[in-house]
Amino acid sequence: MPANLQAQAQVIRAERDGYWEKSLVVSFPERRRSLSTFDGIVEARAAVNHSAHPLLWIKVSKEFLNQNGSGGKVYLEHIHQKLADSLKLDKSEIAKMATAADMDNLAVVTKEFGPLTVTVLATAGAKSNAIRTGIDESSYIEGQEADSKPHGTINIMVLTNARLTDGAMARAIVTVTEGKTAALEDLKIPSTYSPAVQATGTGTDSVIIVSGSTGPKATYAGGHSRLGELIGKATYEAVVESLGKQNGFFLPGTKRFAGDKAAITKTPNTIRLGLLHMEAVPGDVAGNRRRIEEGVQEAVAHGADWVITPELAETGYYFFKRIGTDWIEPFPGTWVSTLAAIARDNRIALFVGFAERDPKTAKLYNSVVVIDRQGTIQGTYRKQAVHGSAEAWSTPGAQSKPMSVDGIPVGVLICADAYKPGLAAQYREQGAAILLSPANWPPAGELGPKNYWETRSRETGLPLIAVNRTGKEPELDFSQGQSAVSVEGKRLFSFSSARSRLFYVDWDGKQGFSEITD
């Protein structure tokens, strides 16, 4: 924290019922007049933004439901008292707000000009509760419904060295709101309830404004003042940063990779496919995500239009026994949204194998997400032929239809889905022009892929691109796995590597393929 704010910030971590709790606590050496949208005017020795796991909020909302108020509020009062005791303060000396956004995604932005300093600390989530004020309807009436408000909150704490009047603090909330809404507009975040219109915030946003004690006096904090400018800019940047961390929302161009894709020579009217024949480490989700993004970056540099990964490229095949499934986010999740931004900014379509949690049913699937070159998430294909104990965590998918990428209907099969003819034949009848088959299929004798890919291409008359993997997991050796291009019953190309590697083929949109080598 800037020294002239005379404030100390810390994140206090705890656990309740197996779920994390993280409280941002900003402490002051003396009482600071503050304005909180939760508490009103507070003579504060501390300001708190408390975050808890989304499932913990659901649990405590039910657990404390009948204890003199809504369950969430009772829980927050418990946290309020606990923090007051640990800080040796009276509860009335703490301004508070709460969120389900992870405090690890906190953004801190400082702006300065002359004698003025402003620091904004923001957490933000806008996937499940974004609203368009003035258009969206609501049903919540305080006192009539208990904890019926949906989750999703943008919490903003503003600190300044300026000595703010009460009127200036109230005007600062307006400035903060304008900065927040501008961020949502530039990020193109739609209303959850009216997706055709732009969101202006979420239904549970909170703000705390803390006056300084040593800086210039300020009676106005609107956009025409230098102070208001600093507040607005710091808010905008903090909200953008936090939404990127929490939800994977990024400003256009933010995820563009260096290099001039237009300078790459390609045959006109062809689509360059990048086959990411990668080694996925079981359970190393962060590392695998990084490897996928690095692969996409390399593919962009080689002029690829589409990139296809193996099955479960995000997780590795035998991830379940190592890390379980509690970490899997409801679809689309932060990382998939990040991939969408990468696709948009680099004009590249992505077909990525990942572990999916249905946001409505919470069922888990072995899936491939399909993202077009505009960054639009076309949907997911869920593996139907779930195989063996390694996939016991996964629910078999239902029938699927081709998804359109670059105006081309694409049928997706995952690994053992190509074992029998039914799904491929269904795609042909539905007008698919190509079959893509991400796989984790080692050449393990009778259990290997044999000639299934060639057979499906012959039966359907559709080209089939199988993207397999390499590397070793303790349970299976994939190092001899092959990726392949099969057309009309013949394997045109086979690719294999003992390490992660991208292979490229140019496709004319029909049956013609050519291998691209460096």
N, C-alpha and C positions, 0 to 999 in steps of 0.2 A: 504494500500500500504506500502511496506517496507520503513522505514524511509530514508535509503540511496538513494532511487530513487528520493526523494524530489519532489513528485507528489501527487496531490489530485484528487480523482475520485468521480464522482457523476452521477446519472441517473436523467435527467430532464424529467418529464412527462408532456404531454399536450394532447390535443384532437383537431381533425379537422374533421368537418362534421360527428361527431358521432363516429369516429374511433380513436384509441389510437396512440400516437406518443411517443417514448421513445428515448432519446439521451444520450448515454454514453459520458461524457465529462471528459477528463483527462487533468488537468491544471498544468502548470509549473511556477516556480517563475521567470524564465528568458527564453529567446529564446533557444530552443533545435533544433539542426540540425536533420532533419528527412527526411526519404525517404518514399514516399507514392506511391502506384501503381495507385492512382487516380490523385494526384497533382504533382508528381515528388519531387524534393528537396524543403523542406519548412523549414524556420527558425521559428519553431512553439512555440507558447505560450500555445497551446492546441491541443489535438488530439481528434477527434470525430468519434464515430460510431453511426449513426442515424438509428433507426428502426421505421417502421410504419406498421400498419396493412396491410396484403396483399391486401385487397379490397381497401384500401386507395391508394396504389400504382397504382392499375388499374384505379381508379377514376381520380387521378391527371395526370396520363399519357395521358388520353383523354382530360382532362380539359385544360392542358397547352400545348397541342400538337403543336399548331402553333405559340407559343410565342418564336421565335428565337431559336428553338432547340427542342429536344425530350422532351416530357412532364415530364418524370421522372427526367431528368437533371435540368429542370427549377425549379421543386419543390425542389430538393436538394439545388439548389442555394438560393432559398427562405429560407430554413432552415439554410443554411450556414450564411446568412446575419442576420437572427434572433438571432442565437447563438452568432455571433460576437458582436451584439449590447448589448445583455444581459451580455456578459463577458467583455464588453468595450475593445474589441480588433479589430484590422483590420482583414478583411477576409483573407488577405495573411498570417496571423499568425496562421491559423488553418489548420491542416491536417485533411482530412475527408474521410469517406467511408459510405456506406449505405446498408441496408438490410431489408428484410421482416421477418427475424427471430425475435422472441420475445426477447427483452433485459432481460426479467425475466429469460431467459435460458442462460444468460451469464455465462461463466466459467472463473475463475481467478486462475492461477497456478503460483507459485513462486518457483524457483530453485536457490540455492546458493552454492558456493564453494569458500572458501578462500575469497579474496577481491571482488569476482564477484557476482552480483545479476541480475537475469532475471525474469521478470514477464510478462506473456502472458495473454491477455484478449481476449477471442474468443466467437463469436456467429456463429452458424452453422446450415444450413439446406441443406439436400442433397436428398430429396425425388423426387423433380420434375425437377431437372436440373443437375444431376450428369453426368459427361462426362468422357470418356476415351480419353485423349489427344493422338493423333497419329492414332486414329481409327475413331472416330466419325466425321461426316461431319457437317458443319454449313452453314447457308444461310445469316447471318447478315453481311452487309457491312455498316460501319458508313457513315451516310449522305444519304444513299439510302433507308433505312427503319427506321421508327420512333418507338422506344421502342418495337422492335420485340423480344428482348432478353427475354427468359423465366425467371421465378423467381426461386430462390434457390441459396444461397450464403454462403460461409465460409469466414468470416472476422476475421482477426487476427491482433492484436495490440501487439507489442513487446516493452517493456521498459527495459532498463538496466542502471546500473550506469557506465558501461564502456564507455569511450570516443571513439566512433567509427569513423573511417575514412569513406569517401564516399564509398570506395571499400569494407570496412567491412560491411556497411549497405547493399550494393548490394548483397554481399555473404550471408548475413543473410537472405535475401528473399529466396535464394536457399535452405538454411537450413530449413527455415520455410516450404517451399513447400515439402521438403522431409519428414518432420515430419507429415505434414497434410496427405500426400499420404499414409504413413505407417499406420496412423490411419484408413483411409478409407479401406485399404487392410485388416487390422486385423478385422475390423467390417464387412467385406465381403459385402460392399455396391456396387451393380452393376451399370453400366452405365444406365441412363434412356433411352438412345437412342440405345444402344447395350447391352441388358440385359445379354448376355452370357459372357461379359467381365467385369473386375473389373474397377470401377471408379477411376480416379486419382485426381479429384477435381470437382468443378462445373464451369460453363461457366462464372461466374461473381465474382469469388473470389477476395478479396482485402487484402492487407497487408500494415501496417504502422510500420516502424522501427523508434524508437526514441532513439537517442544517449544520453548517460548520460553526466554529467558535472564534476563529482568529482572522478570517479573511474579510474582504469588503462586504458591506451590507448590501443586500439585494432585495428590492421590493417587487421585481418583475422577472420572470424566467421564461418568457415567451420567445418565439423564433426571431424577433427583431433585436433581441439582446444577445450580447456575446455569450453570456451564461447559458441562455436557451439554446444557442447554436451548439455549445459544447455538450449539453445534456442530450440534445437530439442526435448528434453524430455518434456519441458514445453509445447511446441506446441502440441505434440502428446497427452499429457494428457488433455489439454484444449479442443482440438477438439473432443476427445472421450467423455468427460464429456458433452460438449455442444450438440453433436448429440444425446446423450442419453436423455437429457432434451427436446430437440426440436422435435426429430423424433422418439424416442423410439428405437434407435440403441444401442445395448450393446455388449461388448466383450463376447465371449463364456465363460460360467461359472459364469458371473457376477450375474445372477438372479437365481442361484441354491440355493434352500432352504436347511437348515441343516437337517441332518438325513440320514440314510442308507436305501434307498428304497429296496435294494436287500435283506436286512435282514428280510423283512416281509414275513411271510408264507402265500402262496396262493395255491389253487388247480392248478396244472399244466394245461396249455392251456385254461385258463379262462381270461376274461377281467373284471377288477374291475371297476364298474361304481360308481362315486360319484355324488349323486343327491343333489345339493346345494339348499335346501328348505329355501330360505332366505327372510328376510324382507328388501325390497328396499324402501328407503325414497324418496318420490317424489321431484325431483329437486336437491337432494344432490348428484350430480354427483361424486365429489371427494370422499365423504364418501362411496358411493356405490361401486366405483372402489376399494377402500381400502378393503371393506368387501369381495368383490369377490376375490381379491388377497390373503387375509387372509384365505378364504375358500379353495382356491387352495393349499395353503401351508399346511393346515390341511389335505387335501385329499392326498397330496404327502406323508405325514407322516403315512397315513393309507394304503398306497400301491395302491392308485387309479391309473388306467390307463387312464380313461376318466373322465372329470368333465363336468356336464351339469348344467347350471343356468336356472332360470325362464326367461320368456319373459321380455324384458326391464329391466333386472337386473341392468344395468348401471344407469338408469334414474328414476326408479319408474314409475308407470303407468300414473298418472295424472301430469307428469312433465311439459307439454306444457304450462298450464295456469300459472305456477310459474316462469319458466325461459326462455320460448320461445325456438327457435331453432337456433338462430344465432351462438351459441357456437359450434354447431356440425361440426366437421372437415370433410373435404373430406376423403373418405376411402382410405387407411387404418387408417390414423391418428396415433398420437403419442401413445395413450394408446393401441390400437390394436397391434401396433408393439411391445410395451412392453410385452403384453400378449404372443406374438409369441416368444420373448426371454425367458419368463418364461416356456413356453411349451418346447422349445428346451433344456433348461438347466436342466429341471426336467423330461424330457421324459414322458410328460403327454399331452394328447389331450384335447382340450378345445372347448366347444360349449357354446357361451356366447351371451345372449340377449342384444342388444344395439341399439342405434339410428344411422342410417347410412346416410351419404350424398354421393351421386354418384359424383365422381370427374369430370365427363364430363358434366352431365346434371344439377347437383346441386339439383336434386330431393331427397326427404327424404323418408326413409323406416324404418319400424319396422322390424329389422333383427336379425338373429343369425349368428355370424361369426364362421367358422369352421377352427380350427388350429390343425394340426397333431402333432405327438410326435417329429418330427424333427424340429418343429417350422415353418413349411411351412403353409402359409395362403391358405387353399384350396379354399376359397371363402365365399360368404354369401348366406343365404337363406332369401328372403324377403317375409314377410307375405302377403298372398293374400286376406284373408277374413278380411280386415280392418274393425274395429268395432266401431261405435258410435263416439260421439264428442271427447272422450279422444284420439282418434287416427286420428282426422281430419287433423293433420299435415302430416300424412303418405300417401305415394302413394302406391296403391296396387301393389304387385309384380307380375311378369309374371310366367309362368310355370318353374319348376326347375327340375334338375336331381340329382340323388344321388351323394354324395361326398364320396371319398374313404379315410378311416382312418384305418390304420393298415391292409390295403388290403381289408377292409370290406366296401361294398357300403351302405351308411347311408342316409336315407330319413329324412328330417327335416320338421315338421309342427309346426306352431306357434299357440297355443291356438285354436281360432275358425276355423282354417284350418282343424281341426279334426271333425268339426260339420257335414260336408257332406263327402260322400265316394270318391269323384273324385280324389283328390290329392293322398290319400293313395293308391288307386288302380293304379294310374299312376306310383307311386314309385315301386309297386310290379312288374308291367310290365317292368320296366326299370332295374330290377334285384336287388333292395334293399334287404338287409338281416335284417334290423332292422329299426324301426321308432322311432325318438326322438321328443318329443313334449314339448318344453318350453312353459309355460302358465302363465297367470294372470287370473285365473278362480275360483272365489269364489263359494261356494255352495249356490248360491242365487236362490233357488227355481227353477222355470222354466228356469231361465237363467244359471243355473249351468251346469257342464259337464255331469251330468246324467250318462249314460252308453256309451257315445260316444267312449271313448278310447277302451273299451272292444269290441264294435261293429266293430271298424276299425281293431282291431287285428283278429277278427273272419273272417271278409270279405277277408282280405289280406293273412291270415296265417302267418303274421309277428308279432313278439313281438313289443309292443309299450310301451315306457318309457315316462311317463308324469312327468315333473318336474315343480311343481307349486310353489307358494310362501306363505308366512305368513305375519303377520303384518297388520296394519290398515292405510289406507289413509283416509282423511276426507270424501272422496266421496264413498269409498268402504271398506268393512271389509274383509280382506283376511285371518284372523287369524285361520279360520277353514278350509282353503284350504288343499287339499290332493294331494300329489304326488303319483304315482301309477305305478306298473308293470302289464301289461295285456298281456296274451298269449292265443291264440286260443279262444277268447271270454270270458275268465275268468280273474278276477283280482287276481293275485297271492299275491301281497303285496300292502298295502296302508300305506302311511307315512304322519303324520301331527305333527306339533309342534307350540306352541304359540310364539316361538322365532326362530331365524335363527339356522338351524341345517343341518348337512350333514348326509345323509343316504347312505348306501353302499349295492350294490348287485353284486355278481359275475355271469358272463354270460359265458356260454360255447360256444357261437358263433352260437347256433341254437335256441332251445326253452327252454333250461334249465337255471334256475336262482336260486340262493340261497342268502338269506339275511345274511349280515355280521353285527354282533352286538359286541359291546365292551365286 
